[in-house]
Structures are given as C-alpha cells and as structure tokens.
C-alpha cells in the first residue's frame, strides 16, 4: 500500500495540492477530525484515518473513490449541492449528517472548503467532518462555520506561501532549480514570440571544495549565503537569481544582449573578488555567459553557458568567458555598444513649463553626446569632460525644477527633492568609481542616460506635470503624492520597454 507521505508528495508535485507540509498536520490520526481532499473529478486523493472510518469502515484507504461510491444517494445529492457552491465561489459550505459510530448514530457537521492555487483558481475541495455536541447551543453551528471560513482564508494564504517555499532554495533564499526552469521556459517563449533578447550567467565559486574541506560545511553554507546576498544586491529587479546546485548559481537576464550580460558578469566578478566572506576571507568566482539563440532549446543554451564557465575555469579562474554564438566568434566584442541608442525628444515628454522642458532637452542632448563619444572611441579625458558637463546640467536642472514645483504648489515637492538628492548621490559615486577604474563607462552611461535622465523624467516627474501646466485648473490636478520607493523602482523598470526603445 502506498504510504501517506508518498501520496502527499506525489499530489504536491502534480500541483493538485501544493501544501504538502501542512497536510502532514491535518492528516494526523490523533486530531479526531475527519479530513480529506478530493480532486475536481470527484475522487478522493487523500483522507486521514478518521475520514476512512466514517465513509468506508471496511477499507483503510479512500484514494480513488468518490462520495457516490460510499454514501446513500439522498446524502450524495446534498453533498453535490455543497460542491457546486464551492465551485461557484463560496468560501465554505456545510451539511449536517448522521454517521454510525460504535453502533450508535452520531450527528456530524460536514464542511467543505476550496483549496486554491496561487492564481486563486480552484484546485481541489477539502472536507472536514466533526461530531456535533448533542445539545449544541443556538448559534454554535454558525460560529463553527465562521471559524472555518477564517481558517480557510488562512489555508489559502498558506497555499501561496508554501508554493513560494517550494520554489525557493532553503539555504540561500534564492530560487531553486525547479522554479528557475519554469521561469526559463516562460522567458524563452517571450524571446521567440517577440524577439526580446535573453541572456544567462552561470556563476561558480572557485576552489569551493577547499573551503568545505578546510573549514567545514557550516562555513561553506555561510559562504553560499553571503554570496547569494551579494549577488542579489547587484542585480536588476527584472533579473532572476537561482541556486543551481552546490556552489553554482544561475542569473537569468531578460531583455539583455550577451554584451550587456557580460558587463554585468564582469561587475559581479569584481565585486565578489573584493568582498570578505565568513572565516575564509577573500574568494573568487568564474562566470560563463550565453545569450539564447533563435530556435535553441533550454538544454542547448545551458550547455553553451556551462562550456563557457568551464573555459573560464581552465583558463585560470576568476574571470568571465562568453559562449560562442551562431553569428560567429566575437570574444573581443565591446560591451558598452551593446544596445545603446540615441535618445529622441518627443512632444509627449513636455511638462508644459518651458524652464523644465528646456532642462530635459539639454539632458537628452548631453546623453547623446556622451554616447557618441563612447562609440567613437574618444579618450577617457574627453569622455570624462562630457560626463562632468552632464552632471553639472543635471544638478542645475534639478535646482530649476525644484523651484518651479515649489512655486506651483506641488504637495510632494519635498519627497521629489529627496529623490533628486538620491539620484545625484548615486551618479556621483558611479562617476567617482569610473575615474578610479572600478566602474566601466558603459555602466555610467546606462545610469546617467536611462535611470537618471529618461526614466526619472518619464516616471517620477510626471507626478507634478498637472501642477505646472498652465492649461490645467487647480480642481483637476491629480498625482499629489509620488510613488513609494518600491513603486518607483517598479516604474523605472517598466517605463521603458528596453534600452533600445527609450520612448
């Protein structure tokens, strides 16, 4: 006979009941409450011993049986109506029923509740049967139903939480291999449908076996946790970090060409090489990078990235290697020219205040000048002067903008000024790191041109447009609060479809 744990795990894997951990508690024999779950085909998938004793005393297992196989037709009709209520969206449905217990008829309450998936779709129907007290006080039944409805809401949240846990690596908190592969197939489908570029990094800790052998697996676990935290802090919100197994991690980069992914990989490699890890101090990583090719399978794509990783290992470790492409070898490809385009001013970007719009147009021109200098291979000194000019124009524009929105009575002017300070501080740190050789010019351009200029203008700045337009009466002005920090981050990622289309 298949044991309870095996049945539970099988159903969880099939996605019928993604709550295996909780079911272990509900199935406990000592609870005294009959509990079972049946699929939408009406057949029981799981039932504890109390349920089996009530519905089918001659059998130890209800798996595969339906209520019509076990109960009188009159009672089945009531249960069918309860099922229909659940299917139509009810949070609970109950039926009172008499069951023989030790030769005596005992009155029971049979409550049915939905088991919902993360998408809030009905996945199964759970039954809870318990004996009613002989002299139940008025209202007891309703109170019980109310409690069960609350418990059902908690059950639904547990389904979501455990679904999340099922896709998470317990040690590092990153996605696990199973959840990554689900995401990969979705992103590959988008890539094939719409031509959105898609790249992958495979990251492996150099000499990790030595870490475990010399310091023990507890230290090795700490190293993995520290590395996962470091990597998460350096990725875009749209990137996905997963632990592939052992000391290997995979980063999935939607909307990224191979060269963009290579820039990210090099930045991660440098950050890891200068970080301090528990007990062991300094460590390095090797990274393989591959962009998904048209009509390429997931396995083929992964194997190319994996081969690039092992080429990095064989070549001395602590380095990034790019996978070969169908377009031919281009290991000397310049990362910074990957997907950058000229920024084009559009009338839809105008706020209605000439002072602000003039500043925005000037920043667009500065960003285009910087791009031209990068692509034409101008000297670092020449590029540096353009960066300085752009930064000066940013600071002056922010001052002008703050004066305008303050005079216009924008209610969230203070928050907007704080956002300006944050952007300028981050830009200044990036520029300083670039001058110190710690940051590539591609990353500086990416932040200045897209995050600071275009995304900020098309995102947070639109909050005050209604206040500075002379044609908008005060009564019609909206947008008096800026987005939260998380919303700003989400907005900045969604405002522009990709660097190639700043509009």
Secondary structure, 3 states (H helix, E strand, C coil): CCCHHHHHHHHHHHCCCCCHHHHHHHCCHHHCCEEEEECCCCEEEEECHHHHHHHCCCCCCCCCCEHHHHCCHHHHHHHHHHHHHHHCCCCCEEEEEEEEECCEEEEEEEEEEEEECCCCCEEEEEEEEEECCCCCCCCHHHHHHHHHHHHHHHHHHHHHHHHHHHCECCCCCCECHHHHHHHHHHHHHHHHHHCCCEEEEEEEECCHHHHHHHHCHHHHHHHHHHHHHHHHHHCCCCCEEEEEECCEEEEEEECCCHHHHHHHHHHHHHHHHCCCECCCECCCEEEEEEECCCCCCHHHHHHHHHHHHHHHHHCCCCCEEECCCCCCCCCCCCHHHCCCCCCCCCHHHCCCCHHHHHHHHHHHHHHHHHHHHHHCCCCHHHHHHHHHHHHHHHHHHHHHHHHHHHHHCCCCHHHHHHHHHHHHHHHHHHHHHHHCCCCCHHHHHHHHHHHHHHHHHHCHHHHCHHHHCCCCCHHHCCCCCCCCHHHHHHHHHHCCCCCCCCC
